[in-house]
Every structure is written in C-alpha cells, then in structure tokens.
C-alpha cells in the first residue's frame, strides 16, 4: 500500500496495464522457450531417433535373410543365393554407415558391429561355398561351424541391443515431449493465476486509495454546502498524487 501512495493517478492507472503486460509477456516468453525446446526434441525424433530405429530393424531383418541365403547355398548350391547374400552384406554395411551419419554418437558402435559382421560373413560364406562344392575339411568342420555360430550370435546380440536402445531413446523422447507439454500447461496456469491475483490486489489497493480521498473531499464539501461544515476539520492526506494535492488545497482553503 505504501508504494501506491507516492504514485500519481496517471501512474497508478499505468501500473495496472504494466502488470498485465508483464504477466502476459512472462507467459509468452515461457511458452516460446518451452515450445522451442519441444520443437528441437521432436526434430531429433524425426531426423535421428526414428531413422536409427528403422535402420536397426532393417539391418536385423537383412541379417536373417543373409543367413537364409547362405543356408540355401549349402543345400541347393545356387549362385543366385550367393549373389543375394553378397547384396545383403552390402546392404547391412551401408545401413551401418548411414547410421553413423544420422547419429555420430553411435559411430564406434557401428564400426564394432560392422567388424563383427564381416568376421561372421567371411566365415559363413567360405563355409557355405566349401560345403556346396564338397571341399570342406570335415576334420575342422565342427570347429568352423561353431566359430560361425558364435560370430552370428554376437552380431545378433549387437543388432538387437541397438534396436532396444534406439526404441528406448525414441520412447523416452516422446515421453519427454509429452511431459514438457504438460509442464507448460501447468506453469502457464500458475502464471495466469499469479497475474490475476496481483492485478486484483493492485486494482483493489489503487481504487481504495483513490476513492477514499475522493470520498473524504466530497463529504467535507457536502457538509460545507449544507451549512454544517466544521471549518477546522482537516482532510487526512495519505497520498502525494493529484488527489492528495487536491486534499491539501482543500485544507488550505479551509484555513
């Protein structure tokens, strides 16, 4: 209340508008900040998280096809299956390379998966070709098959882990975006409520101060007008604004 006693009527009125502008500006600035953050998060979903997830799944499916083609080579000795397996290998390596471009943080992981896949593919292709041609060393066959299976399992685990990690990252970012939207809604309501509260208090205080002085002057003038005025009675001056000056002038007139 003491703050308002030293403000002119003009600035008391301006203050109401200023508080409204500050409240609206605070909400708008917060809204822009949160929306920009959400937009950046959704952009990474579109350009990074989702593409990596899709590429990971594609690589995993292609791996199963490569294994199937190599198994067919052993069974039917078809050159088309060898060609398809080689194309599958090229596709997987291209996918791993593209993931590095989409998400540079996964570069080392892609290099490791590519290295392990090449190790598996070299063993599996040589074994399939030797068995199809009947030139496989039967004494070492079991060892080579075991090495191939170990290498295959390692690649499968790595690709499944990549899929799981990418899916978790995608889900987490969607959840974060939703939580941020909810936070914006709740905080926006708080800003609105605080602004309204401050406005109500300010308007009430200003109106009370202005009306009190006006009523005091009006009452004194009314008493004088009807002949019952007490010329020694002073109007209490509580403000230094225009109405306060009017009260002082009135007191001077009574003197």
Backbone bond lengths (Angstrom), bond angles and torsions (degrees), N, CA, C in turn:
res aa  C-N    CA-C-N  psi(-1)  N-CA   C-N-CA  omega(-1)  CA-C   N-CA-C  phi
1 X - - - 1.469 - - 1.525 111.59 -
2 X 1.343 117.10 -39.52 1.467 120.37 -178.50 1.518 110.92 -61.00
3 X 1.327 116.76 -30.86 1.467 120.53 -179.89 1.519 110.97 -61.85
4 X 1.321 116.12 -39.48 1.464 120.01 -173.99 1.523 112.98 -76.35
5 X 1.331 117.03 -20.08 1.475 119.18 -176.11 1.524 112.39 -69.69
6 X 1.312 117.13 -20.66 1.471 120.49 -177.78 1.525 112.58 -102.01
7 X 1.323 117.20 3.54 1.457 120.59 178.51 1.518 110.46 -97.00
8 X 1.330 114.92 144.20 1.463 118.47 176.20 1.525 109.10 -72.07
9 X 1.329 115.66 164.04 1.466 119.56 179.63 1.522 110.05 -59.56
10 X 1.329 115.11 -38.94 1.467 119.05 179.57 1.519 111.30 -58.02
11 X 1.350 115.35 -46.85 1.467 118.73 -177.49 1.521 112.09 -75.50
12 X 1.313 116.78 -23.74 1.461 118.25 172.43 1.526 110.34 -63.93
13 X 1.314 115.23 -42.81 1.471 119.65 178.28 1.528 110.31 -68.63
14 X 1.350 115.18 -42.64 1.471 118.71 177.71 1.528 111.24 -59.35
15 X 1.345 115.83 -36.23 1.465 120.08 -176.57 1.522 111.85 -60.41
16 X 1.316 116.66 -36.68 1.471 120.09 178.35 1.528 110.06 -61.86
17 X 1.344 115.54 -45.16 1.465 119.39 178.96 1.531 111.36 -66.60
18 X 1.339 116.60 -38.09 1.470 120.50 -179.02 1.525 111.10 -63.98
19 X 1.345 115.99 -43.39 1.469 119.14 178.61 1.524 110.62 -62.89
20 X 1.327 116.52 -40.11 1.469 119.97 178.08 1.529 110.83 -62.23
21 X 1.328 115.64 -43.49 1.474 119.82 -179.52 1.519 111.01 -65.47
22 X 1.358 116.46 -42.32 1.466 119.87 179.53 1.530 110.56 -62.48
23 X 1.342 116.66 -45.21 1.467 120.15 179.45 1.508 111.80 -61.60
24 X 1.330 116.69 -46.22 1.465 120.10 178.93 1.521 110.78 -65.43
25 X 1.343 116.12 -40.95 1.464 119.66 179.83 1.511 112.05 -64.16
26 X 1.352 116.64 -39.78 1.468 120.33 178.86 1.520 110.49 -63.35
27 X 1.320 116.40 -43.44 1.468 119.87 178.68 1.528 110.70 -64.70
28 X 1.329 116.29 -43.40 1.460 120.15 -179.21 1.524 111.15 -63.80
29 X 1.358 116.91 -43.75 1.466 120.68 -179.79 1.523 110.62 -64.02
30 X 1.328 116.16 -43.39 1.467 119.84 178.47 1.524 110.81 -64.16
31 X 1.315 115.95 -40.67 1.466 121.07 179.39 1.526 111.09 -62.09
32 X 1.337 116.28 -44.38 1.473 120.87 179.43 1.523 110.47 -64.46
33 X 1.341 116.42 -43.11 1.461 120.84 -179.51 1.523 111.57 -60.47
34 X 1.331 116.09 -49.33 1.463 120.28 -178.02 1.521 111.00 -67.40
35 X 1.321 117.05 -40.83 1.470 120.12 -179.95 1.526 111.48 -66.21
36 X 1.322 116.98 -36.76 1.468 119.93 176.25 1.529 110.64 -64.27
37 X 1.333 115.14 -40.78 1.462 119.72 178.33 1.533 110.57 -64.70
38 X 1.317 115.74 -41.83 1.461 120.05 178.08 1.525 111.19 -65.80
39 X 1.331 115.64 -39.79 1.464 119.76 179.94 1.525 110.89 -62.75
40 X 1.338 115.95 -41.40 1.471 120.02 178.06 1.528 110.76 -64.54
41 X 1.336 115.85 -39.40 1.464 120.57 179.75 1.524 110.63 -65.73
42 X 1.328 116.43 -44.31 1.468 120.55 179.72 1.527 110.91 -67.82
43 X 1.329 115.82 -30.20 1.468 119.16 177.27 1.525 110.75 -65.23
44 X 1.342 116.64 -41.03 1.464 119.00 177.24 1.526 111.33 -67.17
45 X 1.336 116.63 -30.39 1.467 119.68 174.73 1.520 110.31 -62.05
46 X 1.335 114.51 -43.51 1.471 119.98 -175.95 1.527 112.36 -74.42
47 X 1.331 116.20 -39.17 1.464 119.59 -172.97 1.519 114.27 -98.02
48 X 1.357 117.19 -13.93 1.458 118.76 -173.67 1.520 113.04 -130.52
49 X 1.329 117.00 -65.10 1.467 120.55 -171.69 1.525 112.32 -61.20
50 X 1.325 117.12 -51.63 1.464 120.07 -177.80 1.531 112.32 -66.25
51 X 1.345 119.10 -45.52 1.468 118.37 177.30 1.526 113.52 -59.53
52 X 1.335 117.55 -40.79 1.463 120.51 179.18 1.522 110.23 -63.48
53 X 1.325 116.79 -41.44 1.465 120.99 178.82 1.529 110.74 -62.01
54 X 1.319 116.38 -45.72 1.466 120.42 -179.19 1.528 111.39 -66.35
55 X 1.316 116.77 -41.13 1.464 120.19 179.64 1.528 110.85 -66.86
56 X 1.329 116.48 -37.16 1.463 120.24 178.60 1.524 110.92 -62.64
57 X 1.332 115.85 -44.36 1.470 120.41 178.29 1.532 110.94 -64.38
58 X 1.321 115.60 -39.83 1.469 120.04 179.51 1.528 110.60 -63.55
59 X 1.338 116.55 -41.53 1.466 120.42 178.93 1.530 110.97 -64.22
60 X 1.326 116.05 -38.68 1.474 119.96 -179.42 1.523 111.36 -67.08
61 X 1.321 116.52 -42.58 1.475 120.61 177.88 1.518 110.24 -64.70
62 X 1.328 116.42 -42.11 1.466 120.78 180.00 1.526 110.90 -63.63
63 X 1.334 117.38 -36.91 1.466 120.82 177.62 1.530 110.53 -59.54
64 X 1.325 116.40 -44.15 1.471 119.72 178.59 1.528 110.87 -62.20
65 X 1.320 116.58 -38.05 1.468 120.19 178.83 1.520 111.26 -67.15
66 X 1.337 116.17 -40.13 1.471 120.05 178.10 1.525 110.15 -60.79
67 X 1.334 116.73 -44.77 1.465 120.60 178.19 1.521 110.37 -60.46
68 X 1.325 116.55 -41.34 1.461 120.97 179.72 1.526 111.23 -64.44
69 X 1.329 116.37 -43.14 1.474 119.95 179.69 1.534 110.63 -62.54
70 X 1.329 116.96 -43.17 1.467 120.42 -179.72 1.527 111.11 -66.90
71 X 1.314 117.02 -35.37 1.474 119.55 175.74 1.525 110.70 -65.33
72 X 1.333 115.56 -37.75 1.473 119.69 178.10 1.530 111.17 -66.31
73 X 1.327 116.17 -32.56 1.467 119.78 177.35 1.533 109.53 -60.68
74 X 1.321 116.76 -43.07 1.465 121.18 -179.96 1.521 110.67 -64.67
75 X 1.341 115.59 -39.47 1.466 119.70 -174.46 1.525 111.65 -79.53
76 X 1.349 117.08 -47.22 1.470 120.36 -171.35 1.522 113.99 -113.67
77 X 1.333 117.13 -9.04 1.470 121.37 178.10 1.521 112.30 55.41
78 X 1.308 117.04 38.87 1.465 121.82 179.64 1.529 109.82 -87.68
79 X 1.321 115.69 130.22 1.455 120.33 179.24 1.530 111.73 -69.04
80 X 1.329 115.50 -27.76 1.465 118.56 177.81 1.528 110.99 -62.57
81 X 1.331 116.29 -34.98 1.458 119.79 178.52 1.527 111.04 -67.69
82 X 1.336 116.42 -36.55 1.464 120.33 175.79 1.525 109.88 -63.08
83 X 1.342 115.30 -44.66 1.467 120.25 178.99 1.524 110.98 -61.80
84 X 1.344 116.21 -43.84 1.466 120.05 179.87 1.527 111.62 -64.41
85 X 1.348 115.64 -38.24 1.471 119.52 178.56 1.531 110.41 -65.28
86 X 1.354 116.26 -41.03 1.466 119.64 178.68 1.532 110.90 -64.51
87 X 1.336 115.49 -39.58 1.474 119.02 178.01 1.528 110.75 -65.81
88 X 1.341 115.84 -37.41 1.465 119.99 177.15 1.512 111.10 -63.57
89 X 1.335 115.67 -41.26 1.467 119.52 177.17 1.525 111.34 -60.80
90 X 1.329 116.58 -44.84 1.462 120.32 178.75 1.536 111.28 -62.55
91 X 1.321 115.35 -37.75 1.468 119.38 179.90 1.528 111.13 -65.15
92 X 1.329 115.90 -44.21 1.468 119.21 179.90 1.525 110.69 -62.76
93 X 1.318 117.19 -44.15 1.463 120.06 179.49 1.529 111.08 -63.94
94 X 1.343 116.13 -36.28 1.468 119.89 177.89 1.526 110.83 -67.20
95 X 1.338 116.14 -38.57 1.462 120.41 178.17 1.522 110.27 -63.56
96 X 1.320 116.84 -46.34 1.463 120.45 179.79 1.526 110.97 -61.30
97 X 1.302 115.99 -37.94 1.462 120.32 178.95 1.528 110.60 -67.65
98 X 1.334 116.63 -39.91 1.468 120.10 -179.57 1.529 111.42 -68.46
99 X 1.328 117.10 -33.25 1.469 120.44 177.88 1.528 109.80 -62.68
100 X 1.335 116.63 -37.75 1.470 119.75 177.81 1.521 110.87 -62.06
101 X 1.328 116.78 -34.48 1.455 120.04 178.52 1.514 112.46 -73.79
102 X 1.337 116.41 -35.67 1.464 120.57 -179.27 1.524 111.36 -74.49
103 X 1.333 116.36 -43.50 1.466 121.30 -177.97 1.529 109.12 -133.13
104 X 1.336 117.10 90.69 1.471 120.84 -177.42 1.526 113.75 -57.45
105 X 1.331 118.02 -23.28 1.466 120.16 -179.49 1.526 112.08 -66.55
106 X 1.327 116.77 -16.49 1.463 121.02 -179.29 1.532 112.03 -100.19
107 X 1.322 117.08 13.37 1.465 120.97 -176.07 1.526 112.02 -58.55
108 X 1.323 117.40 -51.61 1.466 120.76 -177.84 1.526 111.39 -62.39
109 X 1.324 115.57 -38.68 1.465 119.22 179.19 1.518 110.81 -65.19
110 X 1.340 117.68 -40.43 1.460 121.10 179.33 1.529 111.19 -66.63
111 X 1.321 115.48 -37.66 1.465 119.29 177.87 1.529 110.16 -62.48
112 X 1.327 116.34 -43.13 1.460 120.73 -179.83 1.529 111.54 -65.89
113 X 1.323 116.56 -43.84 1.472 119.67 178.15 1.521 110.35 -62.56
114 X 1.338 115.95 -42.06 1.459 119.38 179.07 1.518 111.82 -62.66
115 X 1.313 116.68 -40.30 1.465 120.87 178.30 1.522 111.06 -64.15
116 X 1.322 116.92 -44.96 1.470 120.58 179.77 1.521 111.57 -67.28
117 X 1.324 116.10 -36.95 1.464 119.06 178.51 1.521 111.17 -66.04
118 X 1.332 116.68 -42.63 1.468 120.26 179.20 1.521 110.41 -62.00
119 X 1.324 116.44 -38.05 1.462 120.14 177.43 1.522 110.70 -62.71
120 X 1.338 115.83 -44.78 1.466 119.44 177.69 1.523 110.93 -63.65
121 X 1.318 116.00 -47.47 1.466 119.15 -173.44 1.527 111.05 -64.85
122 X 1.328 116.62 -39.37 1.464 119.74 178.66 1.528 110.77 -60.65
123 X 1.327 116.58 -46.07 1.467 120.99 178.59 1.528 111.31 -64.47
124 X 1.344 116.04 -47.09 1.462 120.57 -174.42 1.520 111.53 -67.62
125 X 1.327 117.86 -40.54 1.470 120.54 -178.42 1.526 110.86 -69.01
126 X 1.333 115.71 -44.23 1.463 118.45 179.43 1.527 110.66 -63.16
127 X 1.323 116.41 -41.48 1.465 120.19 179.60 1.524 110.96 -64.02
128 X 1.350 116.17 -43.63 1.463 120.09 -179.48 1.522 111.24 -63.78
129 X 1.329 117.56 -42.57 1.463 121.35 -179.34 1.535 110.70 -66.52
130 X 1.330 115.91 -41.57 1.476 119.33 -179.77 1.529 110.59 -65.91
131 X 1.335 116.99 -42.62 1.458 119.78 -179.31 1.524 111.30 -68.41
132 X 1.338 116.63 -36.92 1.464 119.41 178.35 1.522 111.07 -66.80
133 X 1.333 116.89 -34.60 1.462 120.97 -179.61 1.521 112.73 -87.27
134 X 1.331 115.87 -8.48 1.462 120.10 179.92 1.504 112.94 76.40
135 X 1.325 117.63 21.39 1.471 121.15 -178.09 1.533 112.35 -107.84
136 X 1.326 117.08 8.99 1.462 119.70 -178.66 1.520 110.46 -67.83
137 X 1.317 116.52 139.94 1.462 123.11 177.18 1.531 108.27 -76.46
138 X 1.321 116.26 106.20 1.466 120.43 -175.57 1.523 112.30 -63.95
139 X 1.322 117.05 -28.08 1.458 119.54 -179.74 1.541 111.74 -68.04
140 X 1.330 115.12 -32.48 1.465 119.89 -178.38 1.522 112.57 -103.91
141 X 1.327 116.21 2.38 1.463 120.32 -173.93 1.526 112.31 -59.98
142 X 1.317 116.68 -46.41 1.465 120.45 -177.44 1.522 110.79 -62.71
143 X 1.331 115.47 -39.76 1.469 119.49 -179.55 1.526 110.65 -66.00
144 X 1.330 115.74 -43.98 1.471 120.31 -178.99 1.525 110.62 -65.11
145 X 1.340 116.51 -41.85 1.466 120.73 179.32 1.533 109.83 -62.06
146 X 1.326 116.08 -42.10 1.459 119.57 179.34 1.526 110.93 -64.51
147 X 1.335 116.48 -41.62 1.463 120.22 178.18 1.535 110.91 -61.99
148 X 1.342 114.46 -40.43 1.458 119.14 179.29 1.527 111.04 -64.00
149 X 1.325 116.53 -44.35 1.464 120.89 -178.52 1.533 111.02 -65.65
150 X 1.330 116.09 -40.30 1.468 119.65 177.86 1.525 110.21 -62.19
151 X 1.331 115.75 -44.42 1.464 120.13 179.24 1.523 111.09 -64.09
152 X 1.350 116.40 -40.21 1.467 120.69 178.88 1.532 110.98 -64.33
153 X 1.312 116.86 -45.19 1.466 120.37 179.73 1.528 111.05 -61.25
154 X 1.324 116.10 -37.53 1.457 119.99 179.88 1.526 111.15 -64.02
155 X 1.328 116.07 -43.33 1.466 120.39 179.27 1.529 110.27 -66.07
156 X 1.338 116.22 -41.32 1.463 119.64 179.26 1.532 111.07 -61.28
157 X 1.316 115.91 -43.98 1.468 120.08 179.21 1.526 110.47 -61.84
158 X 1.324 116.72 -41.84 1.469 120.49 -179.24 1.521 111.25 -65.70
159 X 1.334 116.88 -43.84 1.463 119.82 179.70 1.525 111.30 -68.99
160 X 1.327 117.17 -40.36 1.471 120.06 177.06 1.523 110.68 -63.35
161 X 1.338 116.43 -37.95 1.458 120.48 176.86 1.519 111.59 -65.24
162 X 1.338 116.06 -38.96 1.461 120.67 178.26 1.524 110.51 -64.59
163 X 1.330 115.81 -41.76 1.468 120.06 178.20 1.521 110.35 -62.86
164 X 1.334 116.10 -46.27 1.462 120.63 -179.83 1.525 111.24 -62.07
165 X 1.316 116.46 -43.58 1.468 120.89 179.82 1.520 111.37 -64.73
166 X 1.333 116.10 -42.88 1.463 120.54 -179.70 1.521 111.00 -66.77
167 X 1.331 116.08 -40.68 1.462 120.24 178.81 1.523 110.69 -64.60
168 X 1.334 116.34 -42.51 1.466 120.44 179.07 1.529 110.59 -64.27
169 X 1.322 116.94 -41.05 1.461 121.17 179.33 1.527 110.55 -64.34
170 X 1.333 116.22 -42.49 1.468 121.45 179.04 1.533 110.44 -62.40
171 X 1.338 115.74 -47.79 1.463 121.00 -179.39 1.520 111.58 -62.72
172 X 1.330 115.97 -41.38 1.462 120.68 -178.74 1.522 111.45 -64.88
173 X 1.327 116.95 -39.35 1.455 119.90 179.96 1.525 111.38 -69.25
174 X 1.334 116.89 -37.70 1.465 119.85 175.66 1.527 109.93 -63.47
175 X 1.336 115.78 -43.40 1.466 120.80 178.80 1.523 110.98 -62.90
176 X 1.333 116.40 -41.80 1.463 120.54 179.03 1.523 111.30 -62.99
177 X 1.337 116.09 -41.43 1.468 120.26 178.74 1.525 110.59 -62.61
178 X 1.333 116.94 -42.19 1.467 120.63 178.40 1.529 111.20 -65.38
179 X 1.339 116.00 -42.85 1.469 119.69 179.25 1.528 111.26 -64.04
180 X 1.323 115.91 -37.86 1.465 120.04 178.65 1.524 111.03 -64.84
181 X 1.336 116.37 -39.51 1.461 120.49 177.78 1.526 110.79 -63.81
182 X 1.346 116.10 -41.74 1.453 120.01 177.39 1.529 111.11 -65.05
183 X 1.326 116.08 -39.44 1.467 120.75 178.25 1.524 110.72 -63.24
184 X 1.336 115.87 -41.26 1.459 120.50 177.41 1.523 110.60 -60.97
185 X 1.323 116.65 -42.60 1.459 120.79 -179.50 1.529 111.13 -63.25
186 X 1.344 116.32 -46.87 1.470 120.36 -178.50 1.528 111.26 -66.24
187 X 1.336 116.22 -45.97 1.459 119.89 -178.20 1.526 111.25 -66.90
188 X 1.334 115.82 -37.95 1.455 119.88 176.80 1.523 111.54 -60.03
189 X 1.331 116.12 -40.15 1.463 119.99 177.42 1.524 110.70 -65.08
190 X 1.342 117.23 -40.28 1.466 120.98 179.02 1.528 110.21 -63.00
191 X 1.339 116.68 -44.88 1.469 120.69 179.54 1.528 109.83 -61.20
192 X 1.328 115.47 -42.67 1.461 120.07 179.43 1.531 110.39 -62.51
193 X 1.328 116.98 -46.32 1.471 121.36 -178.46 1.529 111.04 -63.20
194 X 1.357 116.72 -43.59 1.464 120.26 179.93 1.523 110.43 -64.27
195 X 1.334 116.69 -42.29 1.465 120.59 179.18 1.525 111.17 -61.34
196 X 1.329 115.52 -45.24 1.468 119.59 178.85 1.523 110.55 -62.47
197 X 1.331 116.99 -42.82 1.463 120.98 -179.87 1.525 111.47 -61.83
198 X 1.329 115.85 -47.24 1.464 120.09 179.72 1.534 110.53 -62.92
199 X 1.341 116.26 -40.16 1.463 120.08 178.60 1.525 111.34 -63.17
200 X 1.334 115.89 -44.52 1.464 119.99 -179.50 1.528 110.62 -61.27
201 X 1.351 115.54 -46.13 1.469 119.62 179.68 1.526 110.50 -62.54
202 X 1.327 116.36 -44.05 1.465 120.76 -178.41 1.523 111.07 -64.46
203 X 1.326 116.14 -47.77 1.472 119.93 -179.55 1.528 110.32 -61.70
204 X 1.336 115.92 -42.44 1.463 119.43 179.85 1.524 111.04 -62.44
205 X 1.342 116.70 -45.92 1.465 120.38 -177.90 1.527 110.86 -64.74
206 X 1.329 116.54 -44.81 1.461 120.01 -178.91 1.518 111.05 -65.40
207 X 1.332 116.36 -45.28 1.475 120.27 -180.00 1.528 110.71 -62.60
208 X 1.325 116.22 -39.86 1.473 120.13 -179.38 1.525 111.00 -63.97
209 X 1.333 116.15 -44.76 1.462 119.93 -179.32 1.529 110.97 -64.09
210 X 1.356 114.73 -47.63 1.467 118.91 -177.41 1.524 110.92 -64.15
211 X 1.317 116.23 -48.44 1.458 120.07 -176.47 1.518 112.23 -66.32
212 X 1.328 117.93 -35.60 1.468 120.47 -179.36 1.526 110.45 -61.96
213 X 1.314 116.99 -48.55 1.460 119.42 -179.96 1.524 111.86 -66.38
214 X 1.328 116.33 -39.50 1.468 119.30 178.33 1.523 110.03 -63.17
215 X 1.322 116.62 -44.18 1.468 120.85 -179.20 1.534 111.10 -64.99
216 X 1.346 116.77 -39.17 1.464 119.50 178.18 1.524 111.27 -61.57
217 X 1.333 115.51 -45.91 1.474 119.57 179.28 1.519 110.32 -65.13
218 X 1.334 116.14 -44.06 1.459 119.98 -178.53 1.524 111.30 -63.20
219 X 1.337 117.09 -40.26 1.463 120.79 179.74 1.528 111.04 -65.02
220 X 1.321 116.44 -43.83 1.465 119.95 179.50 1.520 111.32 -63.67
221 X 1.328 115.64 -42.65 1.459 119.69 178.71 1.524 110.62 -64.33
222 X 1.310 116.70 -37.82 1.458 120.66 -179.60 1.524 110.33 -65.57
223 X 1.349 116.97 -40.29 1.457 121.01 178.99 1.525 110.84 -64.93
224 X 1.325 115.80 -41.46 1.466 119.77 179.16 1.516 110.46 -65.72
225 X 1.346 115.41 -40.85 1.464 120.01 -177.54 1.519 111.59 -62.64
226 X 1.318 117.52 -29.40 1.464 120.82 -178.33 1.526 112.05 -99.34
227 X 1.331 117.37 11.67 1.456 120.62 172.61 1.497 114.93 81.48
228 X 1.303 119.10 6.23 1.463 119.85 -177.70 1.504 112.65 -112.54
229 X 1.314 115.54 18.04 1.450 118.46 -173.76 1.510 113.40 -74.98
230 X 1.280 116.08 144.08 1.457 122.55 175.18 1.510 107.48 -96.83
231 X 1.393 114.91 103.47 1.465 118.99 -173.43 1.525 113.10 -69.61
232 X 1.319 115.84 -13.84 1.469 119.10 179.15 1.527 112.20 -89.62
233 X 1.324 115.27 -10.62 1.473 119.50 -178.00 1.526 109.73 -76.49
234 X 1.293 114.86 132.23 1.465 120.12 179.82 1.534 110.34 -103.03
235 X 1.325 114.95 146.97 1.466 120.20 172.53 1.532 107.59 -84.89
236 X 1.320 114.99 125.79 1.465 118.32 179.49 1.524 110.02 -67.55
237 X 1.309 117.83 126.47 1.471 122.69 -179.26 1.524 108.41 -98.48
238 X 1.332 116.59 113.61 1.474 121.02 -177.88 1.524 112.81 -106.83
239 X 1.315 116.98 -10.04 1.454 119.90 -177.35 1.520 109.88 -131.58
240 X 1.336 114.66 164.42 1.467 120.12 177.15 1.521 111.15 -110.87
241 X 1.340 116.23 16.55 1.460 119.41 -179.47 1.526 110.24 -83.74
242 X 1.333 116.12 -167.83 1.460 120.88 -177.43 1.525 112.14 -60.21
243 X 1.333 116.21 -38.30 1.464 119.59 179.80 1.525 110.04 -70.05
244 X 1.324 117.14 -37.19 1.455 120.36 175.11 1.521 111.49 -61.35
245 X 1.359 115.28 -41.28 1.467 119.27 176.51 1.515 111.19 -63.82
246 X 1.341 116.04 -37.08 1.465 120.36 177.37 1.524 110.31 -63.70
247 X 1.344 116.62 -41.07 1.466 120.37 178.83 1.524 110.56 -64.66
248 X 1.322 117.45 -41.03 1.466 121.09 177.98 1.520 110.71 -62.62
249 X 1.327 114.98 -43.60 1.464 119.40 179.45 1.515 111.14 -63.20
250 X 1.328 115.76 -38.72 1.462 120.20 178.56 1.530 110.75 -64.84
251 X 1.356 115.58 -41.71 1.460 119.11 177.31 1.531 110.98 -62.47
252 X 1.339 115.19 -37.74 1.464 118.89 177.19 1.522 111.12 -63.89
253 X 1.333 115.35 -39.43 1.454 120.08 178.79 1.542 110.53 -63.63
254 X 1.327 116.06 -40.22 1.467 119.74 179.89 1.528 110.01 -65.81
255 X 1.318 117.58 -37.01 1.459 119.95 177.21 1.528 110.65 -63.82
